[in-house]
Amino acid sequence: MFVDCYECDTEYLRQNVQFVDYVRDRTVADLHILVTTQSTGGGGRAWTVKFIGGGRFDKIDRTLTFTTVQTATNDDRRKEFARIFKLGVAAYAADSPAGAQLDVQWTKPAASATASRLYASLLV
């Protein structure tokens, strides 16, 4: 895969997301990850992560978005990006030799967080 991102800590990704192969040439990648960011009204960052399939994943594209708050540290941002990155890449990796070694882990939110999300979804 080829990661095209100005604000990403790619060395952190290489160290913490090791179930994929990274390449330096976009034209040889089966997956091109294009990341863009923009400022939010509250001073944070809105991230758009586009997973663009190439090679054996040609025309299999996905987009994930997330935001980081103004008070987020560099470590907070890179950890959240790595989490979203793994979510997006997992679908492609499942169809690769690495798929047999992958697993999904879910962290149950605190009761108050669940209630807040439920209430927020009822308001929509």
DAUR-V749533 format. One record per helix or strand of 2 or more residues. SS is the DSSP state (a for helix, b for strand). FROM is the first residue (numbers start at 0). TO is the last residue. If there is no record, write none. Layout:
SS/FROM/TO
SS/FROM/TO
This chain:
b/1/3
a/9/15
a/25/27
b/30/38
b/44/52
a/54/56
b/61/67
a/73/92
a/96/100
a/110/122
